[in-house]
């Protein structure tokens, strides 16, 4: 049984299941989900808690199985937490987890902690056993487009809101820009607003004065912003990655790999392959798949040839070479490459000519 994090409170209010599995790569949401389960367990009389951390191949699974079936001397019910930081319990662990799920007791509530799982892990026998025996919660990072709504809900929970209309949207966007990719810091900044100001409506000036710039940018999210044609956000992410000390070589690889993938898919389509087949062959899926589907019809063979050449030139610059027509600084060159790609993927207004709307590089 799968439950979204925002459904967990309502689910717990109706009664507890015997097993909960929390998996994903968003620490704040995972922590909050686990805390909610623990609080509900304490309220229901699960007063003793045991924690087992699976680290390495020598974990004693028999000890876990025995502990779950042994009656507590000090409490009627116990909470057992199983933490698997690597997300791979191994063959012995897989068998042990399946046996564990088959022998769940009403006197034991189990909470399993896992990192983000890939497709193979989600289809494994041990995960299927966990999912079938209880409740699973997948905690994913909050995407940038959803962040203002997430912030508004958090403010509302502490009795605060932003102004109506454009000012409120600008306030939420301001906060989102400064906490993107760092929900733990976002949570702290919102708590700070709750301490600094009373319940009620927050003005843009109050929020601007209180919120720090604590955003953390993911180099792979940069590629999505570029393909989406979000110029201000992409440039802000480039500046953030540079300030965080990210390697220019990795940033270039991300942009160049997207350009090469676009070229390969375009060439496959020119040879008669359907777009879905070409995308699968190039291992393009998820958010990137939707972006490729949107931008490919607007790209010509000449566009892609120029972008491949630009990526090659930029590769040399980030490795210390110079080019007479390009900036000598690696990050300035990356900025130019990103702008070149964005100017070719941004949709044109109806009736406008492409040559008249190219970005000035």
Secondary structure by P-SEA (a helix, b strand, c coil): ccccccaaaaaaaaccccbbbbbcccaaaaaaaaaaaaaaaaaacccbbbbbbbccccccaaaaaaaaacccccccbbbbbbbbccccccaaaaaaaaaaaacccccbbbbbbbccccccccccaaaaaaaaabbbbbbbcccccaaaaaaaaaaaaacccccccaaaaaaaaaaaaaacccaaaaaaaaaaaaaacccccccaaaaaaccccbbbbbaaaaaaaaaacaaaaaaaaaaaaaaacccaaaaaaaaaaaaaaaaaaaaaaaacccaaaaaaaacccaaaaaaaaaccccccaaaaaaaaaaaaaaaaaaaccccccccccaaaaaaaaaaaaaaaacccccccccccccccc
